[in-house]
Amino acid sequence: MLFGMILIGVGNALIVKRNVVTNFMDGVIELSTDKSSYEKGEMVAIITTNVGNTEIGIIGPHFYIFNEQGEIIIDAWLECIWVLKPGESKTWFWNQRDMNVKQVPKGSYTVEGYFPVNNETTYVDNTSFNITAKVEALDISFGFMKIIAIIKNNEPIEAETRVTLALPSPHYHQG
């Protein structure tokens, strides 16, 4: 069984049962991020660490990322084998894009990882993080005019226009 799926042969038929897991284990794999909050568009580092006492081989790590409403935003299965010694980590980076390749909105997210080590045992852990709005300052000058704007997620939230007039200095003629 991999990823919560069991294949059962019944005669010539094959029945697929989803979300049936025989031995979820806790406490050997720890899932974390490198920080608790990310700006919109920033890569999210999702770190898998072996916090146990023995080396483990993970067969195809599987990550789900959920939004605040509990909806699955991303379902990522990595086609690889990770061998982690005690204390070792592997990092997977998420680009904050959903399954439709669109930037996700700001908010709280939870990543849940499933780490199969054999046909009977799958380690599972989760961690949460926030995505915040990206704030930028824009400063544009046009000769005698200067525009300063604070932009949040490509929308101005504050703007100021400054006009500087440079008058010619007076000329005095003595005659």
C-alpha positions as CSV (number, residue, x, y, z in Angstrom):
1,M,0.0,0.0,0.0
2,L,1.2,3.4,-0.9
3,F,-0.4,6.8,-0.2
4,G,-3.6,5.6,1.5
5,M,-4.6,3.2,-1.3
6,I,-5.0,-0.6,-1.1
7,L,-5.4,-2.7,-4.2
8,I,-7.5,-5.9,-3.5
9,G,-7.7,-8.7,-6.1
10,V,-11.2,-10.3,-6.2
11,G,-11.3,-13.0,-8.9
12,N,-10.4,-11.1,-12.1
13,A,-11.5,-7.7,-10.6
14,L,-9.3,-5.2,-9.0
15,I,-10.9,-3.1,-6.2
16,V,-9.3,0.2,-5.2
17,K,-10.0,1.3,-1.6
18,R,-8.8,4.9,-0.9
19,N,-7.9,6.4,2.4
20,V,-7.3,3.0,4.1
21,V,-4.0,3.1,5.8
22,T,-2.8,0.2,7.9
23,N,-0.2,1.7,10.2
24,F,0.2,5.5,10.5
25,M,3.2,6.2,12.7
26,D,4.0,9.4,14.5
27,G,7.2,10.7,16.0
28,V,10.0,9.6,13.7
29,I,9.5,12.1,10.9
30,E,9.1,15.8,11.6
31,L,7.7,18.2,9.1
32,S,8.6,21.9,9.4
33,T,9.2,25.1,7.4
34,D,12.2,27.3,7.6
35,K,10.0,30.2,8.9
36,S,6.4,30.7,10.0
37,S,5.5,33.4,7.5
38,Y,6.2,34.0,3.8
39,E,5.5,36.9,1.5
40,K,3.2,36.2,-1.4
41,G,5.2,34.7,-4.2
42,E,8.1,33.6,-2.0
43,M,9.3,30.0,-2.1
44,V,8.1,27.9,0.9
45,A,10.8,25.5,2.2
46,I,9.1,22.4,3.5
47,I,11.6,20.3,5.5
48,T,11.3,16.6,6.3
49,T,13.6,15.5,9.2
50,N,14.4,12.1,10.6
51,V,14.0,12.7,14.4
52,G,14.3,8.9,15.1
53,N,17.3,6.8,16.1
54,T,17.7,4.7,12.9
55,E,18.1,5.3,9.2
56,I,14.9,5.2,7.2
57,G,14.1,5.0,3.5
58,I,11.1,7.0,2.4
59,I,9.4,5.7,-0.8
60,G,7.8,8.5,-2.7
61,P,7.0,11.3,-0.1
62,H,3.5,12.7,-0.6
63,F,2.5,16.2,0.4
64,Y,-0.9,17.8,0.7
65,I,-1.3,21.6,1.3
66,F,-4.6,22.8,2.7
67,N,-6.0,26.3,2.9
68,E,-7.8,27.8,6.0
69,Q,-11.1,26.2,4.7
70,G,-9.5,22.7,4.6
71,E,-9.5,22.6,0.8
72,I,-6.6,20.8,-0.9
73,I,-4.6,23.4,-2.7
74,I,-1.8,21.1,-3.9
75,D,-1.3,17.4,-4.0
76,A,2.3,16.6,-4.7
77,W,3.8,13.1,-4.9
78,L,7.5,13.1,-5.3
79,E,8.7,10.1,-7.4
80,C,11.9,9.4,-5.5
81,I,13.4,7.5,-2.5
82,W,14.8,9.5,0.4
83,V,17.3,7.8,2.7
84,L,17.5,9.8,5.9
85,K,20.0,9.1,8.7
86,P,19.0,10.2,12.2
87,G,19.0,14.0,12.3
88,E,19.2,14.3,8.4
89,S,16.7,16.4,6.5
90,K,15.4,16.8,2.9
91,T,13.7,20.0,1.7
92,W,11.0,20.3,-0.9
93,F,10.2,23.9,-2.2
94,W,6.7,25.0,-3.0
95,N,6.1,28.0,-5.3
96,Q,2.8,29.0,-3.7
97,R,0.9,27.9,-6.9
98,D,-2.3,25.8,-6.7
99,M,-3.1,22.9,-8.9
100,N,-4.3,25.4,-11.6
101,V,-0.9,27.1,-11.4
102,K,-2.3,30.2,-9.9
103,Q,-0.8,32.1,-7.0
104,V,-2.6,31.3,-3.8
105,P,-4.1,34.2,-1.7
106,K,-2.7,35.3,1.6
107,G,-3.8,33.3,4.6
108,S,-2.9,30.3,6.8
109,Y,-1.9,27.0,5.2
110,T,-1.1,23.5,6.5
111,V,1.1,21.0,4.8
112,E,0.6,17.4,5.6
113,G,3.2,14.8,4.6
114,Y,2.9,11.1,4.2
115,F,6.1,9.1,4.2
116,P,5.8,5.5,3.2
117,V,8.7,3.3,4.4
118,N,7.2,-0.1,3.4
119,N,3.9,-1.7,2.5
120,E,2.7,-1.5,6.1
121,T,4.0,1.7,7.7
122,T,3.5,5.3,6.6
123,Y,4.8,8.1,8.8
124,V,2.7,11.2,8.9
125,D,3.2,14.8,10.2
126,N,2.0,18.3,9.5
127,T,3.0,21.9,10.0
128,S,1.4,25.3,9.4
129,F,2.6,28.6,8.0
130,N,1.2,31.9,6.8
131,I,1.4,33.7,3.5
132,T,1.3,37.5,3.8
133,A,0.8,40.3,1.4
134,K,3.9,41.6,-0.4
135,V,4.5,45.3,0.2
136,E,6.7,47.3,-2.2
137,A,7.5,51.0,-2.4
138,L,7.4,52.6,-5.9
139,D,9.3,55.9,-6.5
140,I,8.9,57.5,-10.0
141,S,10.3,60.8,-11.0
142,F,9.2,62.8,-14.1
143,G,11.4,66.0,-14.2
144,F,9.7,68.3,-11.7
145,M,7.1,65.7,-10.5
146,K,7.8,62.8,-8.1
147,I,5.2,60.0,-7.4
148,I,5.7,57.8,-4.3
149,A,3.4,54.9,-3.9
150,I,3.1,51.9,-1.5
151,I,2.0,48.9,-3.4
152,K,0.5,45.8,-1.8
153,N,-0.1,42.8,-4.0
154,N,0.1,45.0,-7.2
155,E,-2.5,47.4,-5.8
156,P,-1.6,50.9,-4.5
157,I,-2.6,51.4,-0.9
158,E,-1.0,54.8,-0.4
159,A,0.3,57.4,-2.8
160,E,1.8,60.8,-2.6
161,T,2.6,63.2,-5.4
162,R,5.3,65.9,-5.0
163,V,5.8,68.7,-7.4
164,T,9.0,70.7,-7.3
165,L,9.0,73.9,-9.3
166,A,12.4,75.3,-10.2
167,L,12.0,78.9,-11.0
168,P,14.8,80.8,-12.8
169,S,16.7,83.0,-10.5
170,P,15.9,86.7,-11.0
171,H,18.3,88.7,-13.1
172,Y,19.1,92.2,-11.9
173,H,20.4,94.6,-14.4
174,Q,22.2,97.7,-13.2
175,G,22.4,100.4,-15.7
